[in-house]
């Protein structure tokens, strides 16, 4: 598996790429996905399920500069680095693959993403991802990644030839939406150290993931959830 340039996971490949000296960026929120045009799905003949939102619809629910406040600028898309990501010291993550080890993008086709930098300092950067799928699939997908990550308090990730020491700690998530997950990720390369909070909230068939420094995530999470569930 390859490490994508999408921030976090969001949601935290942001910190790994920065420490490893790679270029970070965001996947365009309106990036077309061929399966997005599917109509409302049904389970069987008599049990309709909520409509799944397209990537285009999700992109309209992302946070923007006006939501974040003065000083935030959206990052443009950047070329993807081709370095392999290898996990060492965490069997659960080794089984899932390198992308999972850094909280990279979840594997749902309907998605929208954006990352923002802050002119006042890199420690205030923030990234958001929105996904839409059935409630059961979203729940299983997120739990699979988060459970694997918190199963190993410390492990190593190799991004190309760069070794990154990682730590994962489960956090209490705010009581928003239908399900919540949150973790604190610490990345160290030599004397460089970065801390990223990653919080995911499921509201019915929409998943909101916000990543960044703990204070920034806490400041913008409720707004992201409110906007993510808003009927358009």
Buried (B, 14 or more C-beta within 10 A) or exposed (E): EBBBBBBBBBBBBBBBBBBBEBEBBBBBBEBEBEEBEEEEEEEEEEEEBEEBBBBBBBBBBBBBEEBBEEEBEBBEBBEBBEBEBBBEEBEBBBEBBBBBBBBBBBBBBBBBBBBBBBEEEEEBBBBBBBBBBBBEBBBEBBEBBBEBBBBBEEBBBBBBEBBBBBBBBBBEBBEBBBBBBBBBBBBBBEEEEBBBBBBBBBBBBBBBBBBBBBEBBBBBBEEBBBBBBEEE
